[in-house]
Amino acid sequence: MPGDPLSRPLIEIAHNLREKRITARELVEAAIARHERFGERLHAYSFWAPEPARAVADAADAAFSAGVSAGPLQGLPVSIKDLFAAAGYPCFAGSSRRLPAEPWERNGPLVATLRRQLGVIMGKTHMVEFAFGGTGRNTHHGAPFNPWDAAAHRSVGGSSSGAGVSLLEGSALLASRLCVGQMVRFRPAEGAAFRRYTVGAIRSSIRCARRNGARDTARPRDPGKSCRPPAPVPRTEGGCRR
């Protein structure tokens, strides 16, 4: 698969994995390389986990080789918001203190599904403290940088501030987020950060992606170049593109 393996539409990447035109390990190595290049500047992650990601990618490739399909997320690099409980990963929920290991360091339903399907967790992304905020600002850990403007520290929106940045950084193909109250209505970086496909609505997202050829999936870009964000995409009921 020539060129940047992360730049293709999501459905095409998933198909190429199953056809063995690319491996999950190759995707993960490309994602790690993107983070090593841009991660310090963009500040998307509160916890970065390349070695566990490599191990899961190898397991996904072994399953593909054996003809086993664990689910639509198998082998795909995913970032998860630091509000979701995941075994082996600390959880701060954007606060100054690590939350208790029980229950915050055992798999919640979303992460359990993701891991059962051999989705590759790249790390946990920054967020507004306890998800109460719409600009992405966090006084404890700092705010991620909007990749669309290399010259200024612009808002990426919230509360899932690091999620969209991880997509445009190229260190993940899918990102989880969660809306608290009505803050999703405040969208200063809608489109500039990411189109709101999430792992949290796996079936809906995959259905929409298949219907639309995954055209709404964020593509990696060079954060060193300023660029005008794309126009918002009209949605129908259920979150699918018209």
HUMOHU-V386945 format. One record per helix or strand of 3 or more residues. SS is the DSSP state (H for helix, E for strand). FROM is the first residue (numbers start at 1). LEN is the number of residues. If there is no record, write none. Layout:
# HUMOHU-V386945
SS:FROM:LEN / SS:FROM:LEN
This chain:
# HUMOHU-V386945
H:10:9 / H:24:19 / E:45:4 / H:50:16 / E:77:5 / H:101:4 / H:109:8 / E:120:6 / H:129:3 / H:161:9 / H:183:3 / H:199:14
